[in-house]
Amino acid sequence: MFTQPFAIPALAFFILSIPLTLGLIPRNRLYGFRTRRTLADDAAWYRVNRFAGFAIMIASAIYAVVVSARPYDRDFSVWLLHLAAFAGPLALALIVSGWYSRR
């Protein structure tokens, strides 16, 4: 698994999202999904960070599925597939979390 190009970042995002999803991280300026609204209100902080943490965990899981289906074999097209499978779902998770934070 660790020979895959984005395995370590995907695993790190997954692990760092667990405390957010469980609501264990208090409001702060260093760790979590930070917006003006979440930094101003504890209820918004926990609600949005639970959502964002779960979305990032799903994004990491999508990359794990791609790694299982098509392991990296030093082919540039497979590397591009891995890049898309890592960055695409992660970007979507952040976009959807931003939308959710404005609700």
N, C-alpha and C positions, 0 to 999 in steps of 0.2 A: 504494500500500500504506500509506503513512504518513498518509493521510486516514482510515484506519480507526481507530475509537476506542481499541482496545487493541493496536495493532500495535507501538508502541514498547515497552511493557512486555513483551509476548510475545517480541519479538526480544531484549530485554535478558535475560529469563529463559533463553532458549535459549542465548545467547552465554555467560552466566555459568555455565551447566551443563556446558559443554564441558570445562573443566579438571577438574571434579568427576568426570565420566564417565571421563576419561582417567587419573584417579588422580594428578593433578599437584599437588593442594593438600594440604599437610601438616596434621596436626591443629592446630586453632586455635579461638579463641572468637569469631571474627568472620565467617567465611565457610565455609559448608558446612552439612550437616544435623547439628546438634549435639544430642546427648542425653547423659545421664550415661555411658551405655555407650560411645558413640563418642568422647567426650572422655577416657575412661579407657584406651582400647586402640587402638593404631594399626591393627591388622588389622580391627577393627570399624569404625573410621573410614573406611578405604578401601573396604571392602565396602559399607557402607551408603551412602556418598556416591556411589559408582559407580551404585548402584541408584537413588538419589534423583535424581541428575543425569540419568540416562536417562529416568526417569519425567517429570521436568519438561520435558525436550526433547520427549517425546511429547505432553505437554499443550500446549506451544507449537505444535507441528505441527498438532494438531487445530484450534486457532484459525486457523491459516493456511489450512487446508482450508475452514473455514466462510467466511473472508474471500473465498476464491476462488469459492465457490459462491454467496454472497449478500453482495455488497459493501454497505457502509453507504451509505444514500441520504437521510439526515436524517429517516428514519421511526423513531418511538420503538420500534415493535415490532421493527424490525431492530436497533436499539441494544440492546434487551433480549436478543435472540438472540446478539449479539456478547458481551454481558456474561456470559451463561450459557456460551457457548463458550469464554470465557477463564477465568472463575472456577471453573466446574464441574470441568473436567479438572485444573486446577491444584490445587484442593482435594483431589480424588481422589488425585492424585500424592503430595501431602503425607501424606494419611491412610494410603495404602498403604506409603509409605516409613516412616512411624512404626510400622506393623505389622511391616514387614520388619526394622526395627532391634531389635525385641523378640525375634526368632527366635533 
